[in-house]
């Protein structure tokens, strides 16, 4: 009887409030979650794992050179393109997930799992000790209700069985949104924003730094700089979106 009632209530809710894809707005099938299968299939993958040196690697190598900093960088990749052209589906998902009328952390978890499952056999994840999401300032975290990088990290962690650390890397200053900053101001925007608590616990660890989008690379660079005094600490990076052609 209770099962029959639940089924009936679920059917009524589906009629009154149909579940729709966050990318295209089409009605989701029963087995689909957050994003429809067609939109998942057409996300424009970067195929960074097929390249000996991809755009993410080249970006950070140039930044290390320009900044004259010695980060123990291993490798990096982004899952799909994020722009107004071929990356518009991913852009829509991320922007609606963060800033829409009903922010939805589950979209970031789903995309994190998807990326981990598709690339589970590539060497990006090899010998990673800890997944570290780029943190939000506590004030912004309270306002939004979730950290999208942390939900991406949860998706990766659940598939790859690599622990996630949200305690050691902290954001100490509530800087303006990077997405709303002029490109040339991004680097200044994240100066002295991050710090590492109990850095000795990251000694000889290989960290996977995770964020939703890589644009100028300035946010991740600011995080990576905080690890340079930690003996033996190495960094790889991952983002859902790559805001480059």
Protein Blocks (a to p, Z undefined) as FASTA:
>chain_A
ZZmmmmmmmmmmmmmmccddfklopacdfkbghiafklmmmpcceklmmpfbdfklmmmm
mmmmmnopacddfbdcdfbdcdfklmmmmmmmmmmmmmmmbdcfklmmmmmmmmmmmmmm
bmklgopabdcdddddfklmmmnopafklmmmmmmmmmnopacdfklpccfbdcddfklp
cfklmmmmmgokbccehkllmgoiacddddfbdcklmmmmmmmmmmmmpghiacddddfb
dcbZZ
